[in-house]
Amino acid sequence: MMASLAIPFPAIDPVLIQLGPFAVRWYALAYIAGLVLGWRYMRALSARPPAVLSLERLDDLLVWVTLGVVLGGRLGYVLFYKPLYFLAHPLEVVFLWQGGMSFHGGALGVIAATALFCRKHRLAFLAVTDLVACAVPIGLGLGRIANFINGELFGRASDAPWAMVFPHGGPLARHPSQLYEALLEGLALFVALAWLWRKEALRRRIGWLSGAFLVGYGLARSLAEFFREPDAHIGFLVGGVTMGQILSLPMIAAGLWLIGRAKTP
């Protein structure tokens, strides 16, 4: 795990464009691209039966999901990872430009936003979440790549030939765990759900794809956590598990429950 044997970390500036006090960051672009590409992908999926949403309703849903991602992701980070810090510094909750988002919080935010949207427009909630679930891995993959560019959420110390010395990770070479997560939670999960969507029998079992996403993400995240360095202010929890693994357990349980109860209307 000597630094001299590590692959050099690619020095990519986290800021793409700086115009005075205004900065365009790769991380922000990842969120925007994930939402826009996910929206376009859902429009393409909607061409196959059963028809869940009109294209006009789908456009409206993008706004609701965006709010769910941002608000849920930030509040999840505040409550799950640094509650005592933000209790002492409440104004910093809105300082999104300083970083700090939680996928599990974002997922809850998207679920809440979608539920409110479906209630307003009298739509079948799980039918809509089946569609949304297929697009979420796009944003997940792009977000993890942005984490890598920022040199954050790096992995545990390793002597693997592809290990890297991260700018904020000390002198030890570490797993590029952000890229592992981009492949598992992003590409692999996207391909799996795309393949499942093509199975009309599964597509018509309302809630099945939502459950498959929850199980798939929970397993992928739990596996990636074995390589990812735990947050310094939390560390390892009981039995050596991490906060990410604990938060993934209810997702897996909920996913299995949805798969078990999914029926064709």
C-alpha positions as CSV (number, residue, x, y, z in Angstrom):
1,M,0.0,0.0,0.0
2,M,3.0,2.3,-0.6
3,A,2.1,5.5,-2.4
4,S,5.0,5.0,-4.9
5,L,3.2,1.9,-6.3
6,A,-0.1,3.6,-6.7
7,I,-1.7,4.9,-9.9
8,P,-1.6,8.7,-9.9
9,F,-4.9,10.3,-9.2
10,P,-6.1,12.2,-12.3
11,A,-6.0,15.9,-11.3
12,I,-9.4,17.0,-12.6
13,D,-10.6,20.4,-11.3
14,P,-13.9,19.9,-9.6
15,V,-14.9,23.3,-11.0
16,L,-15.6,23.2,-14.7
17,I,-16.0,27.0,-15.2
18,Q,-15.4,29.8,-12.8
19,L,-16.8,33.3,-13.5
20,G,-16.1,35.5,-10.5
21,P,-18.1,34.2,-7.6
22,F,-20.1,31.9,-9.9
23,A,-18.8,28.4,-10.4
24,V,-20.1,25.5,-12.4
25,R,-19.1,22.2,-10.8
26,W,-18.9,18.7,-12.2
27,Y,-21.0,17.5,-9.2
28,A,-23.9,19.9,-10.1
29,L,-23.7,18.9,-13.7
30,A,-23.9,15.3,-12.8
31,Y,-27.2,16.0,-11.0
32,I,-28.6,18.0,-13.9
33,A,-27.5,15.4,-16.5
34,G,-28.8,12.5,-14.4
35,L,-32.2,14.2,-14.1
36,V,-32.4,15.2,-17.8
37,L,-31.2,11.9,-19.2
38,G,-33.4,10.0,-16.8
39,W,-36.4,12.0,-17.9
40,R,-35.6,11.4,-21.6
41,Y,-35.1,7.7,-20.9
42,M,-38.5,7.5,-19.2
43,R,-40.1,9.1,-22.2
44,A,-38.6,6.3,-24.3
45,L,-39.8,3.6,-22.0
46,S,-43.3,5.1,-21.9
47,A,-43.6,4.1,-25.6
48,R,-44.0,0.5,-24.5
49,P,-47.3,-0.7,-22.9
50,P,-48.7,-0.4,-20.4
51,A,-49.1,3.3,-20.7
52,V,-48.4,4.7,-17.2
53,L,-48.0,8.4,-17.9
54,S,-48.7,10.8,-20.7
55,L,-45.7,12.7,-22.0
56,E,-47.1,15.9,-20.5
57,R,-47.5,14.3,-17.1
58,L,-44.0,12.9,-17.4
59,D,-42.6,16.4,-18.0
60,D,-44.4,17.6,-14.8
61,L,-43.1,14.7,-12.8
62,L,-39.5,15.8,-13.6
63,V,-40.0,19.0,-11.5
64,W,-41.4,17.0,-8.5
65,V,-38.6,14.4,-8.7
66,T,-36.0,17.2,-8.8
67,L,-37.3,18.7,-5.6
68,G,-37.4,15.3,-4.0
69,V,-33.8,14.5,-4.9
70,V,-32.4,17.8,-3.7
71,L,-34.5,18.2,-0.5
72,G,-34.5,14.6,0.4
73,G,-30.8,14.1,-0.3
74,R,-29.8,17.1,1.8
75,L,-32.1,16.3,4.7
76,G,-31.0,12.7,4.6
77,Y,-27.3,13.7,4.9
78,V,-28.2,16.1,7.8
79,L,-30.2,13.5,9.7
80,F,-28.3,10.3,8.9
81,Y,-24.7,11.5,8.9
82,K,-24.2,14.8,10.8
83,P,-27.2,15.5,13.0
84,L,-25.2,16.9,15.9
85,Y,-23.1,19.2,13.7
86,F,-26.1,20.7,12.0
87,L,-28.0,21.0,15.2
88,A,-25.1,23.3,16.3
89,H,-24.9,25.0,12.9
90,P,-28.5,25.0,11.6
91,L,-28.0,27.7,9.0
92,E,-25.5,25.5,7.1
93,V,-28.3,23.0,6.3
94,V,-29.0,25.2,3.2
95,F,-25.3,25.5,2.2
96,L,-25.6,22.9,-0.7
97,W,-22.5,24.3,-2.4
98,Q,-20.4,22.9,0.4
99,G,-21.5,19.3,-0.5
100,G,-23.2,16.7,1.6
101,M,-26.0,14.6,0.0
102,S,-27.3,11.2,0.9
103,F,-28.7,8.8,-1.7
104,H,-30.9,7.1,0.9
105,G,-32.4,10.5,1.8
106,G,-32.7,11.4,-1.9
107,A,-34.6,8.1,-2.4
108,L,-37.0,8.9,0.3
109,G,-37.5,12.4,-1.1
110,V,-38.2,11.0,-4.6
111,I,-40.7,8.5,-3.1
112,A,-42.5,11.2,-1.2
113,A,-42.5,13.6,-4.2
114,T,-43.8,10.8,-6.5
115,A,-46.5,9.8,-3.9
116,L,-47.7,13.4,-3.8
117,F,-47.6,13.7,-7.6
118,C,-49.6,10.5,-8.0
119,R,-52.2,11.6,-5.4
120,K,-52.7,14.9,-7.1
121,H,-53.2,13.4,-10.5
122,R,-54.9,10.2,-9.4
123,L,-52.2,7.8,-10.7
124,A,-51.1,4.4,-9.6
125,F,-48.1,5.1,-7.3
126,L,-46.2,1.8,-7.9
127,A,-46.8,1.9,-11.6
128,V,-45.1,5.3,-11.7
129,T,-42.3,4.2,-9.4
130,D,-41.6,1.2,-11.7
131,L,-40.9,3.7,-14.5
132,V,-38.8,6.0,-12.3
133,A,-36.8,3.1,-10.8
134,C,-35.5,2.2,-14.3
135,A,-34.0,5.7,-14.8
136,V,-32.5,6.3,-11.3
137,P,-29.2,4.3,-12.1
138,I,-28.3,6.9,-14.7
139,G,-28.1,9.6,-12.0
140,L,-26.4,7.2,-9.6
141,G,-23.6,6.4,-12.0
142,L,-23.0,10.0,-13.0
143,G,-23.0,11.1,-9.3
144,R,-20.4,8.5,-8.4
145,I,-18.2,9.7,-11.2
146,A,-18.5,13.2,-9.9
147,N,-17.5,11.9,-6.4
148,F,-14.4,10.5,-8.0
149,I,-13.6,13.8,-9.8
150,N,-14.0,15.6,-6.4
151,G,-11.7,13.0,-4.8
152,E,-14.3,12.4,-2.1
153,L,-15.9,9.2,-0.7
154,F,-12.7,7.3,-1.5
155,G,-12.0,3.7,-0.6
156,R,-10.1,1.9,2.0
157,A,-6.3,1.4,1.9
158,S,-5.3,-1.2,-0.6
159,D,-2.3,-2.7,-2.4
160,A,-4.4,-3.5,-5.5
161,P,-2.5,-2.5,-8.7
162,W,-5.2,0.0,-9.5
163,A,-5.2,1.7,-6.1
164,M,-4.8,5.5,-6.0
165,V,-3.5,8.1,-3.6
166,F,-6.4,10.6,-3.2
167,P,-5.7,14.3,-2.4
168,H,-7.6,14.2,0.9
169,G,-7.0,10.5,1.7
170,G,-3.5,10.7,3.3
171,P,-0.4,9.0,1.9
172,L,-1.9,5.5,1.5
173,A,-3.1,4.1,-1.8
174,R,-6.8,3.4,-1.8
175,H,-9.6,1.6,-3.7
176,P,-11.3,4.0,-6.2
177,S,-14.5,2.8,-4.7
178,Q,-16.5,5.6,-6.4
179,L,-15.8,3.9,-9.7
180,Y,-16.9,0.5,-8.2
181,E,-20.1,2.1,-7.2
182,A,-20.6,3.8,-10.6
183,L,-20.3,0.4,-12.2
184,L,-22.5,-1.5,-9.7
185,E,-25.1,1.1,-8.8
186,G,-25.0,2.8,-12.1
187,L,-24.2,0.7,-15.2
188,A,-24.9,-2.8,-13.9
189,L,-28.2,-1.9,-12.2
190,F,-29.3,0.1,-15.3
191,V,-28.6,-2.8,-17.6
192,A,-30.4,-5.2,-15.3
193,L,-33.5,-3.1,-15.0
194,A,-33.5,-2.3,-18.8
195,W,-33.5,-6.1,-19.5
196,L,-36.3,-6.7,-17.0
197,W,-38.4,-3.9,-18.4
198,R,-38.3,-5.7,-21.8
199,K,-40.1,-8.6,-20.2
200,E,-43.7,-7.6,-20.6
201,A,-45.0,-10.1,-18.0
202,L,-42.7,-8.5,-15.4
203,R,-43.5,-4.9,-16.6
204,R,-47.2,-5.5,-16.1
205,R,-46.7,-6.8,-12.5
206,I,-47.1,-3.4,-10.8
207,G,-44.4,-2.9,-8.2
208,W,-42.1,-5.6,-9.4
209,L,-39.5,-3.3,-11.0
210,S,-39.6,-1.0,-8.0
211,G,-38.8,-3.9,-5.8
212,A,-36.0,-5.1,-8.1
213,F,-34.4,-1.7,-8.0
214,L,-34.5,-1.5,-4.2
215,V,-33.0,-5.0,-3.9
216,G,-30.4,-4.4,-6.6
217,Y,-29.3,-1.1,-5.2
218,G,-29.2,-2.3,-1.6
219,L,-27.0,-5.3,-2.6
220,A,-24.8,-3.2,-4.8
221,R,-24.3,-0.6,-2.1
222,S,-23.7,-3.1,0.6
223,L,-21.0,-4.8,-1.5
224,A,-19.3,-1.5,-2.4
225,E,-19.2,-0.6,1.3
226,F,-16.6,-3.3,1.9
227,F,-14.2,-1.2,-0.2
228,R,-15.3,2.3,0.7
229,E,-13.8,4.2,3.6
230,P,-16.4,4.9,6.2
231,D,-17.2,8.5,7.0
232,A,-14.6,9.7,9.4
233,H,-17.1,11.2,11.9
234,I,-19.0,7.9,12.0
235,G,-16.5,5.1,11.3
236,F,-17.5,1.5,11.6
237,L,-20.6,0.6,13.6
238,V,-21.5,-2.6,15.6
239,G,-19.9,-5.7,14.1
240,G,-17.8,-3.7,11.6
241,V,-20.8,-2.7,9.4
242,T,-21.1,0.8,8.0
243,M,-23.9,3.3,8.0
244,G,-24.4,2.7,4.2
245,Q,-25.0,-1.0,4.8
246,I,-27.4,-0.4,7.7
247,L,-29.4,2.0,5.6
248,S,-29.5,-0.5,2.7
249,L,-31.1,-3.2,4.8
250,P,-34.6,-1.7,4.9
251,M,-34.3,-1.1,1.2
252,I,-33.6,-4.7,0.5
253,A,-36.5,-5.8,2.8
254,A,-38.9,-3.4,1.2
255,G,-37.8,-4.5,-2.3
256,L,-38.4,-8.2,-1.5
257,W,-41.8,-7.4,-0.1
258,L,-42.8,-5.4,-3.3
259,I,-41.6,-8.3,-5.5
260,G,-43.5,-10.8,-3.4
261,R,-46.8,-8.9,-3.6
262,A,-46.5,-7.6,-7.2
263,K,-49.5,-8.7,-9.3
264,T,-50.8,-8.1,-12.8
265,P,-53.9,-5.9,-12.6
